[in-house]
Amino acid sequence: MRAALGILATGLTLASCQAQQKERAEALLIAEAQAAVTEKMLDPNPVFRDVSVEEGGVSVCGTVNGMNRLGGYSGSRRFVWVKGGVAIIEDPNPRYRMREGVRDPAACMFNAQFDQCKGMPSSDSMSTCLAGF
């Protein structure tokens, strides 16, 4: 009986340690992503919301809002950071999303990567984004 309780306690301890290690790894990825996104913004202290790590820790995504030159917040924009340091912030100007009725492949790929990071089904995929180009 004591042996069984000892094994159970050891198993619970290991599971707890693994969960803590995963949380620490995700926190480090989020901090690295936020630093990379902040470098691309005017505001040195932007507000991050709805930040999540893609399953497997390949990318981090969420929304960011920072102050503009006039001191007001410019509005939330989506971002994707890919492990290795590439941070992409969605262009707030809608002109880049559509050109003469043809989808911009860069915007399409951003949407596909963001949806993948959030674990959402996407109507966009890399192959559909490049179709016709």
N, C-alpha and C positions, 0 to 999 in steps of 0.2 A: 504494500500500500504506500509506504513512504517512498519507495523507488518510483512508483507511478506519479506521485505528487511532485517529486523532484524533476522528473522528465517533463511534466506539464509546465512547471514553473520555468524551466530552461527554455522550452518552446515559446512560451509567452514573452520571455525576455528577448529572445532572438527576433521575434516578430516586431516587438516594440522598437528594437534597435534598427531594424531594416526600414521601418516607417520613418524614424527620425532621420536616418541617412538620406532617404528620398526627399524629405522635406528640406533638409539642408542643401542638397544638390539643386533642387528647384529654386530655393531662395537665392543661391549664388548665380544661377542662370538669369533670374529675373533682375538681379542687381546689375549684372553685366549688360543685359539688354537695355535697361533704363539708362545706364551711363552712355551707351552708344546712341540712343535716341536723343538724349539731352544734348549731346555734342552737336546735333544737327539743328537745334532750335535756338531762337533768340533768347528765350527765357531760361536762365540757369536753374530754375526750380519749377519745372512743369508738374502738372497734376496727372498722375497715371490712374486709370480705372480699368476694371474688368480685365486684369492682366492674368494670362494663363500660359502654362507650358504645354506644348504639344506632347502627346504620349511618346515616350522615347527620348525626350529632351532635345529634339532637333531644332525647335524654334520656340520663340516666345511672342505672344501677340496681345493686343489690347487697344485701349484708346488713350490718347494723350491730349492735354489742353495746356497751352502756355500763353503768356502775355505777349501782345504785339508791341510795336514801338510806341504806341499811344498809351500803354499801360492797361489796356483792357484785354480780357481773354479772347482769343481768336476763334474759339470753338473746338470741340473735340474732333480729333482725326484718328483714324485707325493706323496702327503700325504693326509691322512684322519684323522681328529680328531673327536672323538665322545664325545658328551656332557657328562661330568662326568670325563673327564681328560685322556682318552686313545688316544694317538697319535701313528699313524702307518705311517712310511715312507717307500716308496717302495724301495726294495733292488735293487741297480743298477746292481747286478750280475745276469745275465739271467739264471744261472743254477737253481735258485730256482723256476723259472717259469715252467720248464718242467723236469720231471724225467723219463727217459727211455720211452718216448712217453706217459706218464700218466700225466695229469695235477695235479699240486700241489694244494690241496684244499685251502691252505692259500693264495696263489697268486690269485686263482679264486675268493675267498671271498673278497679280497682287490679290485679286479676289479669291482665286483658287487657293493660294497659299494661306490666306487669312482663314478661309473656311476650313481648310485642312487642319490648321493649328487649333482652331476652336472645336474640332471634331464634328463639324456640321457637314451634312451632304451639300455638295456644290454642283451647280449646273455648269460651272466652268471646270475645265481640265486643261492641262498643258497642251494636249493635242487639239482641243477645240479652240483654244486661244490662238494657235498658230495657223489654223485652217484659213486659207485664202491669202496668206502672206508669203 
